[in-house]
């Protein structure tokens, strides 16, 4: 008798990656292209997408995930989607709750939560139409542990996590996996810089003394791992941190590895 559990890993198909102009999104687009996926790289900055396309062969598509009509047009132009990686997001500001600007919170919620909602809703018919789809949402350890100065970002990521967990429940019984990848400290070229409003010195201090924070490529490997597992295997949540970070509030600053 044939063992249904020996189902092979998904055959590479079409993968849509949002927030693909830099950082984790760009690294994920590269990694999935390497695995043979036909990657559609989505972000607002067209010039960066063109450079990524030249490097990887990905199809660039300039899109603001907060624009309802633009997201609908994008989805209407696709003939298939096997993997969706919701990565568009980010943090803005590190002020306390008492001093935070509500406009910053609105922007973070709009991109991280509503952007993920719009793209997922638009592409879900295509993900359901194939032999098996996968939705990966890149959240953060901020999605389940709050910290001082992170109120707005944590609130947005908590919301994104809730969206992801609810979607998994609602799709139970259908061949669509719903995966959350939650990174801890990741050093990319823009995340902390954008959060600190362009203050390079303050952004660099976030990582000061930390021996090997995660890189965008590290997170992309985790996404590829979850996507590449047999279709009947669902990684509900993959939490990934650098070795120096045991928890949100437990960070070692100093050498860990021998030169």
RODRENMI-30609 format. One record per residue (C-alpha): chain; x, y, z. Coordinates in Angstrom, 2 decimals. Example, Ala and Ser with C-alpha at 12.3 -4.5 7.8 and 13.67 -1.06 7.14 Angstrom:
RODRENMI-30609
koldren unit:A east:12.30 north:-4.50 up:7.80
koldren unit:A east:13.67 north:-1.06 up:7.14
***
This chain:
RODRENMI-30609
koldren unit:A east:0.00 north:0.00 up:0.00
koldren unit:A east:1.33 north:3.43 up:-0.92
koldren unit:A east:2.28 north:5.59 up:2.06
koldren unit:A east:0.66 north:8.99 up:1.56
koldren unit:A east:3.08 north:10.48 up:4.09
koldren unit:A east:5.95 north:10.12 up:1.62
koldren unit:A east:4.71 north:13.07 up:-0.38
koldren unit:A east:7.64 north:14.90 up:-1.87
koldren unit:A east:8.47 north:18.54 up:-1.31
koldren unit:A east:6.52 north:21.01 up:-3.44
koldren unit:A east:7.64 north:21.36 up:-7.02
koldren unit:A east:8.93 north:24.88 up:-7.59
koldren unit:A east:6.28 north:27.12 up:-9.07
koldren unit:A east:5.50 north:30.83 up:-8.81
koldren unit:A east:6.44 north:32.69 up:-5.65
koldren unit:A east:5.39 north:36.26 up:-4.83
koldren unit:A east:7.61 north:38.07 up:-2.33
koldren unit:A east:6.56 north:41.46 up:-0.97
koldren unit:A east:8.98 north:44.01 up:0.46
koldren unit:A east:11.55 north:42.61 up:-1.97
koldren unit:A east:13.55 north:45.77 up:-2.62
koldren unit:A east:15.94 north:45.23 up:0.29
koldren unit:A east:16.74 north:43.23 up:3.40
koldren unit:A east:14.86 north:40.02 up:4.14
koldren unit:A east:12.57 north:40.41 up:1.13
koldren unit:A east:15.41 north:40.72 up:-1.36
koldren unit:A east:17.28 north:37.84 up:0.28
koldren unit:A east:14.17 north:35.66 up:0.15
koldren unit:A east:13.62 north:36.45 up:-3.52
koldren unit:A east:17.21 north:35.41 up:-4.24
koldren unit:A east:16.88 north:32.22 up:-2.20
koldren unit:A east:13.61 north:31.09 up:-3.77
koldren unit:A east:14.93 north:31.87 up:-7.25
koldren unit:A east:17.91 north:29.65 up:-6.44
koldren unit:A east:15.46 north:26.89 up:-5.54
koldren unit:A east:13.89 north:27.16 up:-8.98
koldren unit:A east:10.87 north:29.30 up:-8.23
koldren unit:A east:9.56 north:31.79 up:-10.75
koldren unit:A east:9.79 north:34.76 up:-8.40
koldren unit:A east:7.70 north:37.91 up:-8.63
koldren unit:A east:9.51 north:40.54 up:-6.55
koldren unit:A east:7.15 north:43.19 up:-5.23
koldren unit:A east:8.01 north:46.50 up:-3.55
koldren unit:A east:7.54 north:50.25 up:-3.95
koldren unit:A east:11.05 north:51.08 up:-5.23
koldren unit:A east:11.14 north:50.14 up:-8.89
koldren unit:A east:14.84 north:50.87 up:-9.42
koldren unit:A east:15.88 north:48.46 up:-6.69
koldren unit:A east:13.59 north:45.80 up:-8.08
koldren unit:A east:15.15 north:46.18 up:-11.51
koldren unit:A east:18.60 north:45.56 up:-10.04
koldren unit:A east:17.31 north:42.48 up:-8.22
koldren unit:A east:15.68 north:41.23 up:-11.40
koldren unit:A east:18.93 north:41.56 up:-13.33
koldren unit:A east:20.71 north:39.60 up:-10.61
koldren unit:A east:18.18 north:36.81 up:-10.07
koldren unit:A east:15.87 north:36.66 up:-13.07
koldren unit:A east:12.91 north:37.59 up:-10.87
koldren unit:A east:10.01 north:39.52 up:-12.35
koldren unit:A east:9.91 north:43.02 up:-10.81
koldren unit:A east:6.60 north:44.63 up:-9.93
koldren unit:A east:6.42 north:48.07 up:-8.32
koldren unit:A east:3.54 north:48.04 up:-5.83
koldren unit:A east:2.45 north:49.80 up:-2.66
koldren unit:A east:0.70 north:47.14 up:-0.56
koldren unit:A east:-1.37 north:49.84 up:1.17
koldren unit:A east:-3.11 north:50.70 up:-2.13
koldren unit:A east:-6.28 north:48.59 up:-2.53
koldren unit:A east:-6.76 north:49.13 up:-6.24
koldren unit:A east:-3.09 north:48.61 up:-7.07
koldren unit:A east:-3.06 north:45.30 up:-5.20
koldren unit:A east:-6.18 north:44.14 up:-7.06
koldren unit:A east:-4.60 north:45.05 up:-10.41
koldren unit:A east:-1.46 north:43.17 up:-9.49
koldren unit:A east:-3.37 north:40.03 up:-8.55
koldren unit:A east:-5.48 north:40.21 up:-11.71
koldren unit:A east:-2.31 north:40.12 up:-13.80
koldren unit:A east:-1.09 north:36.82 up:-12.32
koldren unit:A east:-2.06 north:33.47 up:-13.78
koldren unit:A east:-0.85 north:31.44 up:-10.78
koldren unit:A east:0.67 north:31.72 up:-7.32
koldren unit:A east:2.06 north:28.77 up:-5.38
koldren unit:A east:3.90 north:30.63 up:-2.61
koldren unit:A east:3.22 north:34.04 up:-1.09
koldren unit:A east:5.79 north:35.55 up:1.24
koldren unit:A east:4.31 north:38.51 up:3.12
koldren unit:A east:7.42 north:40.43 up:4.10
koldren unit:A east:6.51 north:44.08 up:3.47
koldren unit:A east:6.55 north:45.95 up:6.76
koldren unit:A east:8.88 north:47.73 up:9.13
koldren unit:A east:9.15 north:49.86 up:12.24
koldren unit:A east:8.95 north:53.61 up:12.60
koldren unit:A east:10.11 north:55.32 up:15.76
koldren unit:A east:11.17 north:54.08 up:19.19
koldren unit:A east:9.29 north:56.52 up:21.39
koldren unit:A east:7.38 north:55.49 up:24.49
koldren unit:A east:3.62 north:55.03 up:24.37
koldren unit:A east:3.26 north:58.37 up:26.16
koldren unit:A east:5.28 north:60.20 up:23.50
koldren unit:A east:4.51 north:58.25 up:20.33
koldren unit:A east:3.04 north:59.91 up:17.25
koldren unit:A east:-0.25 north:58.19 up:16.31
koldren unit:A east:0.61 north:58.77 up:12.64
koldren unit:A east:3.61 north:56.46 up:13.02
koldren unit:A east:1.38 north:53.77 up:14.51
koldren unit:A east:-1.12 north:54.19 up:11.69
koldren unit:A east:1.63 north:53.78 up:9.10
koldren unit:A east:3.03 north:50.67 up:10.76
koldren unit:A east:-0.42 north:49.10 up:11.06
koldren unit:A east:-1.26 north:50.01 up:7.47
koldren unit:A east:1.83 north:48.32 up:6.03
koldren unit:A east:2.40 north:45.40 up:8.39
koldren unit:A east:-1.20 north:44.34 up:8.99
koldren unit:A east:-3.46 north:45.79 up:6.31
koldren unit:A east:-0.84 north:45.34 up:3.59
koldren unit:A east:-0.53 north:41.67 up:4.51
koldren unit:A east:-4.32 north:41.38 up:4.56
koldren unit:A east:-4.76 north:43.01 up:1.13
koldren unit:A east:-2.15 north:40.89 up:-0.64
koldren unit:A east:-3.29 north:37.67 up:1.04
koldren unit:A east:-6.93 north:38.28 up:0.15
koldren unit:A east:-6.05 north:39.13 up:-3.43
koldren unit:A east:-3.87 north:36.07 up:-4.01
koldren unit:A east:-5.78 north:33.51 up:-1.99
koldren unit:A east:-7.92 north:32.35 up:-4.96
koldren unit:A east:-4.72 north:31.50 up:-6.87
koldren unit:A east:-3.15 north:29.80 up:-3.85
koldren unit:A east:-6.29 north:27.69 up:-3.46
koldren unit:A east:-6.47 north:26.84 up:-7.16
koldren unit:A east:-3.25 north:24.85 up:-7.39
koldren unit:A east:-2.28 north:21.46 up:-6.02
koldren unit:A east:-1.03 north:23.07 up:-2.81
koldren unit:A east:-0.24 north:26.64 up:-1.80
koldren unit:A east:1.86 north:28.19 up:0.94
koldren unit:A east:1.51 north:31.54 up:2.70
koldren unit:A east:4.56 north:32.64 up:4.68
koldren unit:A east:4.29 north:35.77 up:6.80
koldren unit:A east:7.47 north:37.27 up:8.21
koldren unit:A east:6.52 north:38.77 up:11.55
koldren unit:A east:8.96 north:39.29 up:14.44
koldren unit:A east:9.58 north:38.20 up:18.00
koldren unit:A east:7.89 north:41.55 up:18.66
koldren unit:A east:4.70 north:39.74 up:17.61
koldren unit:A east:4.52 north:37.97 up:20.96
koldren unit:A east:6.82 north:39.86 up:23.37
koldren unit:A east:6.45 north:43.57 up:24.06
koldren unit:A east:9.35 north:45.83 up:24.99
koldren unit:A east:9.88 north:49.45 up:25.95
koldren unit:A east:9.91 north:51.80 up:22.98
koldren unit:A east:8.32 north:49.16 up:20.76
koldren unit:A east:4.63 north:49.80 up:21.42
koldren unit:A east:3.60 north:50.68 up:17.89
koldren unit:A east:5.72 north:48.04 up:16.18
koldren unit:A east:4.68 north:45.35 up:18.67
koldren unit:A east:1.02 north:46.28 up:18.22
koldren unit:A east:1.35 north:45.95 up:14.45
koldren unit:A east:3.23 north:42.65 up:14.63
koldren unit:A east:0.80 north:41.27 up:17.22
koldren unit:A east:-1.94 north:42.11 up:14.71
koldren unit:A east:-0.08 north:40.44 up:11.87
koldren unit:A east:0.41 north:37.33 up:13.99
koldren unit:A east:-3.31 north:37.25 up:14.83
koldren unit:A east:-4.16 north:37.53 up:11.13
koldren unit:A east:-1.82 north:34.63 up:10.34
koldren unit:A east:-3.12 north:32.35 up:13.08
koldren unit:A east:-6.73 north:33.07 up:12.16
koldren unit:A east:-6.06 north:32.36 up:8.48
koldren unit:A east:-4.55 north:28.98 up:9.38
koldren unit:A east:-7.70 north:28.05 up:11.28
koldren unit:A east:-9.98 north:29.22 up:8.49
koldren unit:A east:-8.07 north:27.28 up:5.81
koldren unit:A east:-8.03 north:24.03 up:7.78
koldren unit:A east:-9.22 north:21.31 up:5.39
koldren unit:A east:-7.71 north:22.99 up:2.33
koldren unit:A east:-4.24 north:22.25 up:0.87
koldren unit:A east:-2.85 north:25.70 up:1.74
koldren unit:A east:-0.16 north:25.95 up:4.40
koldren unit:A east:0.07 north:29.04 up:6.60
koldren unit:A east:3.52 north:29.65 up:8.08
koldren unit:A east:4.85 north:32.36 up:10.38
koldren unit:A east:8.57 north:33.12 up:10.50
koldren unit:A east:9.39 north:35.31 up:13.51
koldren unit:A east:12.95 north:36.68 up:13.53
koldren unit:A east:14.63 north:38.28 up:16.51
koldren unit:A east:17.58 north:40.62 up:16.00
koldren unit:A east:18.40 north:40.89 up:12.30
koldren unit:A east:20.93 north:43.38 up:11.02
koldren unit:A east:19.94 north:44.70 up:7.61
koldren unit:A east:20.94 north:47.84 up:5.80
koldren unit:A east:17.69 north:49.71 up:6.45
koldren unit:A east:15.49 north:48.38 up:9.27
koldren unit:A east:17.07 north:50.15 up:12.25
koldren unit:A east:18.04 north:53.15 up:10.12
koldren unit:A east:14.42 north:53.67 up:9.06
koldren unit:A east:13.22 north:53.14 up:12.60
koldren unit:A east:15.64 north:55.77 up:13.91
koldren unit:A east:14.58 north:58.19 up:11.17
koldren unit:A east:17.93 north:58.15 up:9.40
koldren unit:A east:20.12 north:58.55 up:12.50
koldren unit:A east:22.97 north:56.21 up:11.51
koldren unit:A east:24.77 north:56.44 up:14.86
koldren unit:A east:21.66 north:55.54 up:16.81
koldren unit:A east:20.83 north:52.72 up:14.40
koldren unit:A east:24.32 north:51.25 up:14.73
koldren unit:A east:24.07 north:51.30 up:18.53
koldren unit:A east:21.25 north:48.74 up:18.37
koldren unit:A east:23.77 north:46.11 up:17.28
koldren unit:A east:26.81 north:47.41 up:19.14
koldren unit:A east:28.90 north:44.60 up:20.60
koldren unit:A east:26.56 north:41.83 up:19.40
koldren unit:A east:28.57 north:38.96 up:17.95
koldren unit:A east:26.92 north:38.07 up:14.64
koldren unit:A east:23.32 north:39.27 up:14.62
koldren unit:A east:21.17 north:37.43 up:12.12
koldren unit:A east:21.43 north:38.51 up:8.50
koldren unit:A east:18.70 north:38.76 up:5.90
koldren unit:A east:20.14 north:35.62 up:4.29
koldren unit:A east:19.71 north:33.71 up:7.55
koldren unit:A east:16.01 north:34.51 up:7.62
koldren unit:A east:15.65 north:33.71 up:3.92
koldren unit:A east:17.07 north:30.25 up:4.64
koldren unit:A east:14.34 north:29.73 up:7.22
koldren unit:A east:11.65 north:30.77 up:4.74
koldren unit:A east:13.10 north:28.41 up:2.13
koldren unit:A east:13.20 north:25.58 up:4.68
koldren unit:A east:9.51 north:25.97 up:5.54
koldren unit:A east:8.50 north:26.29 up:1.89
koldren unit:A east:10.61 north:23.31 up:0.81
koldren unit:A east:9.14 north:20.80 up:3.26
koldren unit:A east:6.62 north:18.26 up:1.96
koldren unit:A east:3.25 north:19.89 up:1.43
koldren unit:A east:1.62 north:18.01 up:4.31
koldren unit:A east:4.16 north:19.51 up:6.75
koldren unit:A east:3.17 north:22.91 up:8.14
koldren unit:A east:5.52 north:24.99 up:10.29
koldren unit:A east:3.08 north:27.01 up:12.36
koldren unit:A east:5.72 north:29.37 up:13.72
koldren unit:A east:9.47 north:29.34 up:13.30
koldren unit:A east:11.22 north:31.61 up:15.82
koldren unit:A east:14.80 north:32.41 up:14.84
koldren unit:A east:17.29 north:34.50 up:16.83
koldren unit:A east:21.04 north:35.00 up:16.85
koldren unit:A east:22.83 north:32.91 up:19.46
koldren unit:A east:23.60 north:36.12 up:21.38
koldren unit:A east:19.89 north:36.78 up:21.91
koldren unit:A east:18.32 north:34.26 up:24.27
koldren unit:A east:15.08 north:36.25 up:24.55
koldren unit:A east:13.71 north:39.68 up:23.73
koldren unit:A east:15.29 north:41.14 up:26.86
koldren unit:A east:18.29 north:38.80 up:27.14
koldren unit:A east:21.01 north:39.96 up:24.77
koldren unit:A east:24.73 north:39.30 up:25.16
koldren unit:A east:27.03 north:42.08 up:23.98
koldren unit:A east:30.56 north:40.77 up:23.61
koldren unit:A east:32.43 north:38.03 up:21.78
koldren unit:A east:30.92 north:34.58 up:21.48
koldren unit:A east:33.06 north:32.96 up:18.82
koldren unit:A east:36.77 north:32.55 up:18.51
koldren unit:A east:38.35 north:34.47 up:15.60
***
